[in-house]
Amino acid sequence: MISFIGTYECKADVKGRIMMPVALKNQMAPMLSNGFVLKRSVFQPCLELYPMEEWNLLMEQMNKKNRFKKKNNDFIRRFSAGVKVVEVDATGRLLIPRNLASIAGISKDVVLSSAINIIEIWDKDNYEKVIDETAEDFADLAEEVMGGDGDELS
């Protein structure tokens, strides 16, 4: 299982390229040759970078959905809207397509944040705003999500 670690600040150049931080690029090394999938987040104003292996696992789950149910079809269409296959180039840069950068409000200052098996790509101001907004509720959220209520970790 892939597990990324860390939060990194970097800058996007005028073409939308981000130089991947060395520590993150080292973690990504085993998957660089397979490429990545970049998509808008479902819940946040950011982008999500999936290693191809993780994307394929997710697509296997999605493919099990009954396409003859309208809500499933609508979800799949919306979920996959704007999805792009991307790669980290030989110099360690990731090109963020303009349409996706616009959706996430990414211009210059960028935060790359590990989210277990994917990397979230944020505009720095949006990231800090979301972190600040959720700070007060984090203890309650941690208890609800990770506390012993009969889920796996209890």
C-alpha positions as CSV (number, residue, x, y, z in Angstrom):
1,M,0.0,0.0,0.0
2,I,1.2,3.5,-0.9
3,S,1.5,5.9,2.0
4,F,2.8,9.4,1.4
5,I,4.2,11.5,4.3
6,G,4.5,15.3,4.6
7,T,3.2,18.7,3.7
8,Y,5.4,20.8,1.3
9,E,5.2,24.4,0.1
10,C,6.4,25.2,-3.4
11,K,5.7,27.6,-6.3
12,A,4.0,27.2,-9.6
13,D,5.7,28.9,-12.6
14,V,3.8,30.9,-15.2
15,K,3.2,27.7,-17.2
16,G,1.7,25.9,-14.2
17,R,4.6,23.7,-13.5
18,I,5.5,22.7,-9.9
19,M,9.0,21.6,-9.0
20,M,8.3,18.5,-6.8
21,P,10.1,18.8,-3.4
22,V,13.0,16.2,-3.2
23,A,11.5,14.5,-0.1
24,L,8.2,13.9,-1.9
25,K,9.8,13.0,-5.2
26,N,11.8,10.3,-3.4
27,Q,8.6,8.9,-2.0
28,M,7.1,8.9,-5.5
29,A,10.1,7.3,-7.2
30,P,8.7,3.8,-7.4
31,M,5.7,5.0,-9.3
32,L,7.2,7.7,-11.5
33,S,7.3,5.4,-14.6
34,N,3.6,4.6,-14.4
35,G,2.4,8.2,-14.3
36,F,-0.4,9.8,-12.3
37,V,-4.0,10.9,-12.5
38,L,-4.9,14.5,-11.5
39,K,-8.5,15.4,-10.7
40,R,-10.6,17.9,-8.8
41,S,-11.4,17.0,-5.2
42,V,-15.0,16.0,-4.4
43,F,-15.1,17.8,-1.0
44,Q,-12.4,20.6,-1.1
45,P,-11.2,23.3,-3.4
46,C,-8.0,21.4,-4.3
47,L,-6.7,18.8,-6.7
48,E,-5.9,15.2,-6.0
49,L,-2.9,13.4,-7.5
50,Y,-3.3,9.7,-7.7
51,P,-0.5,7.3,-8.5
52,M,-1.7,5.2,-11.5
53,E,-1.8,2.1,-9.3
54,E,-4.2,3.8,-6.8
55,W,-6.3,5.2,-9.6
56,N,-6.7,1.8,-11.2
57,L,-7.9,0.4,-7.8
58,L,-10.4,3.2,-7.5
59,M,-11.6,2.6,-11.0
60,E,-12.2,-1.1,-10.3
61,Q,-14.5,0.0,-7.5
62,M,-16.3,2.5,-9.7
63,N,-16.7,0.0,-12.5
64,K,-18.8,-2.2,-10.1
65,K,-21.4,0.5,-10.0
66,N,-24.6,-0.2,-11.9
67,R,-24.6,2.3,-14.8
68,F,-28.3,1.8,-15.2
69,K,-29.0,3.8,-12.0
70,K,-29.0,7.4,-12.9
71,K,-27.4,8.6,-9.7
72,N,-24.5,6.2,-10.3
73,N,-24.1,7.4,-13.8
74,D,-24.3,11.1,-12.7
75,F,-21.7,10.5,-10.0
76,I,-19.3,8.8,-12.3
77,R,-19.6,11.6,-14.9
78,R,-19.0,14.3,-12.3
79,F,-16.2,12.4,-10.5
80,S,-14.3,11.9,-13.7
81,A,-14.9,15.4,-15.2
82,G,-11.6,17.1,-16.0
83,V,-9.5,14.1,-15.1
84,K,-6.0,14.2,-16.6
85,V,-3.1,11.8,-16.9
86,V,0.0,13.6,-15.9
87,E,3.7,12.8,-15.2
88,V,6.6,14.2,-13.4
89,D,9.2,15.2,-16.0
90,A,12.9,14.4,-16.0
91,T,13.7,17.6,-14.1
92,G,11.1,16.8,-11.3
93,R,8.3,19.1,-12.5
94,L,4.6,18.4,-12.5
95,L,2.5,20.4,-15.0
96,I,-0.9,21.4,-13.6
97,P,-3.3,21.8,-16.6
98,R,-4.7,25.4,-16.6
99,N,-8.4,24.2,-16.3
100,L,-7.6,22.2,-13.2
101,A,-5.4,25.0,-11.7
102,S,-8.3,27.4,-12.2
103,I,-10.8,25.1,-10.5
104,A,-8.6,24.8,-7.5
105,G,-7.6,28.5,-7.5
106,I,-4.0,27.6,-7.9
107,S,-1.8,30.5,-9.1
108,K,1.6,30.7,-7.6
109,D,2.0,29.6,-4.0
110,V,1.2,25.9,-3.7
111,V,0.9,23.4,-0.9
112,L,1.4,19.6,-1.6
113,S,-0.2,17.7,1.3
114,S,-0.1,14.0,1.7
115,A,-3.4,12.3,2.2
116,I,-2.4,8.7,2.8
117,N,-2.3,7.3,-0.7
118,I,-2.7,10.5,-2.7
119,I,-1.3,14.0,-2.7
120,E,-3.6,17.0,-2.4
121,I,-2.5,20.0,-4.3
122,W,-3.7,23.3,-2.9
123,D,-3.5,27.0,-3.4
124,K,-1.6,28.0,-0.2
125,D,-4.2,30.6,1.0
126,N,-7.0,28.1,0.5
127,Y,-5.1,25.4,2.3
128,E,-4.4,27.6,5.3
129,K,-8.0,28.8,5.4
130,V,-9.3,25.2,5.5
131,I,-6.8,24.1,8.1
132,D,-7.7,27.1,10.3
133,E,-11.5,26.5,9.9
134,T,-11.2,22.9,10.9
135,A,-8.8,23.4,13.8
136,E,-11.4,23.8,16.5
137,D,-13.4,20.8,15.4
138,F,-10.4,18.5,14.9
139,A,-10.6,16.9,18.4
140,D,-14.3,16.0,17.9
141,L,-13.6,14.9,14.4
142,A,-10.7,12.6,15.5
143,E,-12.9,11.1,18.2
144,E,-15.7,10.5,15.8
145,V,-13.6,9.1,13.0
146,M,-10.9,7.2,14.9
147,G,-12.6,6.6,18.3
148,G,-13.9,3.2,19.4
149,D,-17.4,3.1,18.0
150,G,-17.3,-0.3,16.4
151,D,-15.2,0.5,13.4
152,E,-12.0,-1.2,12.4
153,L,-9.6,0.5,14.9
154,S,-11.7,-0.2,18.0
